């Protein structure tokens, strides 16, 4: 496998990086614009939590205004599992 020709590691010293303020989707738990992972054993409700939080974000319940959400799943079948679970969580708009 060949690396992408434009991808290069850019080592940087942490002392040269200016810390940025965090904007939260869910205060103290989920930062806005940053990948968030839910990790745990099967059956712990990770997917249920993800769909519920996604619906709340689209309805504006975790932020001041509604926002779009991207859900990436490799385990759940979209038509059989992901979309029905999301619909049961009552998002503000339908999945496209």
N, C-alpha and C positions, 0 to 999 in steps of 0.2 A: 504494500500500500504506500503510495506516494503522498507526502504532505502537500497541502494546498500551496501553490507558489507564492501567494501573498501573505501567508500566515507566518509570523515570526514571534518568538518569545521576546518580550521586552522587559528584561529584569529592571526593577526600579527599587530604590532604597525607600523604605517606608517613611523615613524622615523628610523626604521630598514630596510626599503626597499630602494635600490639604484635606482634612476631614470634611465631609459634607453633612448637612442636616438631613435627617431621615424624615420622609413624609410617610405616614402610616395609613394603610388601608384599614387595618384593625389595630388600634393603639397598642403598641408594645409587642405585637405578635406577628403581623404580616406587613413588611415594608412595601411601599408602592414601587412598581417598576423593577422589582428584584425577584428572581426565581425563588419560590418557597416550596419546600418539600415536606410532606407529611410521611413519616416513616413509622412503621409498627407491624405487628403481627397481623396475619389475615383475620378478618372478623372484628377488628377494633374500631371500624367505622371511619376509616380515613377517607374513602370515597364519598360516603354520606356527608361528612364534614365539608369536603371540598365542594360538593354540589350545593349544599346549604349556604356556605359562605359566598359562592359564586352568585347564587340567586339574590342574596342580601346586597351584594355590591351592585348588581344591576338595578335593584330597587332603591338604592341610595340609603340603605339602612346602616352601613358601616362607615360611610363618608357623608359629606354634606350634599353631594349630588350623585346621581346614578353614573355608573361607569361600565365600560365593556370589560369582559373577562375572557381570557384564553384558557381553555382546558385542553391539555395534552394527555392522552391516556394510551397505554400500550396493553393494558389488561382487559379493560371493559369494551365490549362490543358496542359501537355507537348506536345502532338502531335497537338493540335488545336490552342494553343496560344503561349506557351513559345518558342518552336523550330522555328515556322514561324517568330516570332518577332526577335529572335536572328539571324536567317538567313538573314532577311532584313537589319540587322545592319552590315552584312558582316564581320563575325569573320574570323580570320586567319585559323582556322580549324573547322571541323564539330563537332557537339555535338555527343558524344558517349553514 
